[in-house]
Amino acid sequence: MEKLQTGADVFFLLMGAILVFAMHGGFAFLEVGTVRRKNQVNALCKILVDFAVSTLAYFFIGYTIAYGISFLVSAKAIAGGAVGYGPQGLTLVKFFFLCTFAAAIPAIISGGIAERARFGPQLVATAVLVGVAYPLLEGAVWGGRLGVQEAIRAVTGADFHDFAGSLVVHAFGGWVALAAVLMLGPRANRYRKDGGISAHPPSSIPFLALGAWV
């Protein structure tokens, strides 16, 4: 019965991870449809490379900070052969599920700073955010680390629950995106010398709508 329950947990987390992973396609279509046509390839490349950098940063650093579990161990340990690792690869599947959320942080930010940031510095920021900054918040809320939940429980008498990442993922990404937009300022040639505003219409309304729908 225990094996059946573990298998069901693995299947449920894996399906959830696949659905959240598909959401990144929505981020890509949304940004590609929003930017000007000349920047479409750049926007798509940013989303793809951001996900790759996020996965590496979260795998080697972020997940350990958030939950205290490292994957720099043997395959047998990851499969449940060591203390702290779930059976049947449950820990690795959980990582994949949470990684899709972690990678949503730079995707949210990327949409806010589209046509403003350079490619290289944005990748460095992605690695720092997903590898260090986000895991600290994630670990405090979801991982029970840093004593934050204990402090909240002492004041309110109850734990703080964030079931779908409204604070941990979306609010954090939005706050960072807002700070980045304020630091970077408007897009190049957005405001003319005479005080007028140059129109930067979306390049593809169908892509924009598809991204919002996904």
C-alpha positions as CSV (number, residue, x, y, z in Angstrom):
1,M,0.0,0.0,0.0
2,E,2.9,2.3,0.8
3,K,4.5,1.7,-2.6
4,L,1.1,2.5,-4.3
5,Q,0.8,5.8,-2.4
6,T,4.4,6.8,-3.2
7,G,3.8,5.9,-6.9
8,A,0.6,8.0,-6.9
9,D,2.5,10.9,-5.3
10,V,5.2,10.6,-8.0
11,F,2.6,10.6,-10.8
12,F,0.7,13.5,-9.4
13,L,3.8,15.7,-9.0
14,L,5.1,14.7,-12.4
15,M,1.8,15.7,-14.1
16,G,1.7,18.9,-12.2
17,A,5.3,19.6,-13.2
18,I,4.4,19.0,-16.9
19,L,1.5,21.4,-16.7
20,V,3.6,24.2,-15.1
21,F,6.4,23.5,-17.6
22,A,3.8,24.0,-20.4
23,M,3.0,27.4,-18.8
24,H,6.5,28.6,-19.9
25,G,5.3,28.3,-23.5
26,G,2.6,30.8,-22.5
27,F,5.3,33.2,-21.1
28,A,7.2,32.8,-24.4
29,F,4.2,33.5,-26.7
30,L,3.1,36.4,-24.5
31,E,6.5,38.2,-24.6
32,V,7.1,37.4,-28.3
33,G,3.7,38.9,-29.2
34,T,4.3,42.0,-27.0
35,V,7.7,43.1,-28.3
36,R,8.4,44.7,-31.6
37,R,9.0,42.4,-34.6
38,K,12.7,43.1,-34.6
39,N,13.1,41.8,-31.1
40,Q,11.0,38.6,-31.3
41,V,14.0,36.3,-31.7
42,N,15.7,37.9,-28.8
43,A,12.6,37.5,-26.6
44,L,12.2,33.9,-27.5
45,C,15.9,33.1,-26.9
46,K,15.8,34.9,-23.5
47,I,12.9,32.7,-22.3
48,L,14.6,29.5,-23.5
49,V,18.0,30.3,-22.1
50,D,16.5,31.7,-18.8
51,F,14.9,28.3,-18.2
52,A,18.2,26.5,-18.8
53,V,20.1,28.7,-16.5
54,S,17.4,28.5,-13.9
55,T,17.4,24.7,-14.0
56,L,21.2,24.6,-13.4
57,A,21.2,27.2,-10.7
58,Y,18.3,25.6,-8.9
59,F,19.7,22.1,-9.2
60,F,23.2,22.8,-7.9
61,I,22.5,25.6,-5.4
62,G,18.9,26.8,-5.0
63,Y,17.2,23.5,-4.0
64,T,19.8,22.9,-1.4
65,I,19.3,26.4,0.1
66,A,15.5,26.0,0.1
67,Y,15.2,22.4,1.5
68,G,18.7,21.4,2.6
69,I,18.9,18.5,0.1
70,S,21.7,18.2,-2.4
71,F,21.8,16.2,-5.6
72,L,25.5,15.9,-5.6
73,V,25.2,12.4,-4.3
74,S,24.9,8.9,-5.8
75,A,21.9,7.8,-7.8
76,K,21.1,5.2,-5.2
77,A,20.7,7.9,-2.5
78,I,18.5,10.0,-4.7
79,A,16.3,7.0,-5.4
80,G,15.6,6.7,-1.6
81,G,18.7,5.0,-0.4
82,A,19.7,7.8,2.0
83,V,18.0,9.8,4.8
84,G,16.1,12.8,3.5
85,Y,15.5,11.3,0.0
86,G,12.0,10.0,-0.9
87,P,11.6,6.5,-2.4
88,Q,11.1,5.8,-6.1
89,G,12.8,9.0,-7.1
90,L,10.2,11.1,-5.4
91,T,12.7,13.8,-4.4
92,L,13.9,14.2,-7.9
93,V,10.4,14.5,-9.2
94,K,9.6,17.0,-6.5
95,F,12.7,19.0,-7.7
96,F,11.4,19.0,-11.2
97,F,8.0,20.3,-10.0
98,L,9.5,23.1,-7.9
99,C,12.0,23.9,-10.6
100,T,9.3,24.8,-13.0
101,F,8.0,27.3,-10.4
102,A,11.5,28.7,-9.8
103,A,12.1,29.2,-13.5
104,A,8.8,31.2,-13.6
105,I,10.6,34.0,-11.7
106,P,12.9,35.1,-14.5
107,A,10.1,34.5,-17.0
108,I,7.9,37.0,-15.1
109,I,10.7,39.5,-14.9
110,S,11.7,39.0,-18.5
111,G,8.2,40.2,-19.6
112,G,8.5,43.3,-17.5
113,I,11.9,44.3,-18.9
114,A,11.4,43.3,-22.5
115,E,13.4,45.5,-24.9
116,R,15.2,47.1,-21.9
117,A,17.8,44.7,-20.7
118,R,20.9,43.2,-22.3
119,F,21.1,39.4,-22.8
120,G,24.2,38.7,-20.7
121,P,23.5,40.7,-17.5
122,Q,19.9,39.3,-17.5
123,L,21.3,35.7,-17.5
124,V,23.6,36.6,-14.6
125,A,20.6,38.1,-12.7
126,T,18.6,34.9,-13.4
127,A,21.3,32.7,-11.9
128,V,21.5,34.9,-8.8
129,L,17.8,35.1,-8.3
130,V,17.0,31.5,-8.9
131,G,20.1,30.2,-7.2
132,V,20.1,32.3,-4.1
133,A,17.4,35.0,-3.6
134,Y,14.3,33.0,-4.5
135,P,15.3,29.9,-2.6
136,L,15.7,31.9,0.6
137,L,12.1,33.0,0.4
138,E,10.9,29.6,-0.8
139,G,12.8,27.8,2.0
140,A,11.3,30.2,4.6
141,V,7.7,29.7,3.4
142,W,7.6,26.2,1.9
143,G,10.7,24.6,3.5
144,G,10.2,25.6,7.1
145,R,13.7,27.1,7.2
146,L,15.2,30.3,8.7
147,G,12.6,30.3,11.6
148,V,10.0,32.4,9.7
149,Q,7.2,29.9,10.1
150,E,7.9,29.6,13.8
151,A,7.8,33.4,14.2
152,I,4.5,33.6,12.3
153,R,3.1,30.8,14.5
154,A,4.2,32.6,17.7
155,V,2.4,35.8,16.6
156,T,-0.7,34.5,14.9
157,G,-1.0,31.0,16.3
158,A,-1.0,29.5,12.8
159,D,1.4,28.7,10.0
160,F,1.5,30.8,6.8
161,H,0.3,28.7,3.8
162,D,1.0,29.6,0.1
163,F,-0.5,26.7,-1.8
164,A,0.0,28.0,-5.4
165,G,2.9,30.4,-5.1
166,S,0.9,33.7,-5.0
167,L,3.6,35.2,-2.7
168,V,6.6,33.0,-3.2
169,V,6.5,33.0,-7.0
170,H,4.3,35.6,-8.5
171,A,4.6,38.4,-6.0
172,F,8.3,37.9,-5.7
173,G,8.7,37.9,-9.4
174,G,6.5,41.0,-9.8
175,W,8.4,42.9,-7.1
176,V,11.7,42.2,-8.7
177,A,10.3,43.1,-12.2
178,L,9.0,46.4,-10.8
179,A,12.4,47.2,-9.3
180,A,14.2,46.3,-12.6
181,V,11.8,48.5,-14.6
182,L,12.4,51.4,-12.4
183,M,16.2,50.9,-12.6
184,L,16.3,50.4,-16.3
185,G,13.8,53.1,-17.3
186,P,11.8,53.3,-20.5
187,R,12.6,51.5,-23.7
188,A,15.1,53.2,-26.1
189,N,13.4,55.9,-28.3
190,R,10.2,55.6,-26.3
191,Y,10.1,59.3,-25.6
192,R,11.1,61.9,-28.3
193,K,13.0,65.0,-27.7
194,D,9.9,67.1,-28.2
195,G,8.2,65.3,-25.3
196,G,6.1,63.1,-27.5
197,I,5.7,59.3,-27.0
198,S,6.7,56.9,-29.8
199,A,4.2,54.1,-30.4
200,H,5.6,50.6,-29.8
201,P,2.6,48.4,-30.8
202,P,2.6,44.7,-30.1
203,S,4.1,42.7,-33.0
204,S,1.5,39.9,-32.9
205,I,-1.9,40.0,-31.3
206,P,-2.5,36.3,-31.9
207,F,0.8,35.3,-30.2
208,L,-0.1,37.7,-27.3
209,A,-3.6,36.2,-26.9
210,L,-2.2,32.6,-27.2
211,G,0.4,33.3,-24.5
212,A,-2.3,34.8,-22.2
213,W,-4.6,31.8,-22.7
214,V,-1.8,29.2,-22.1
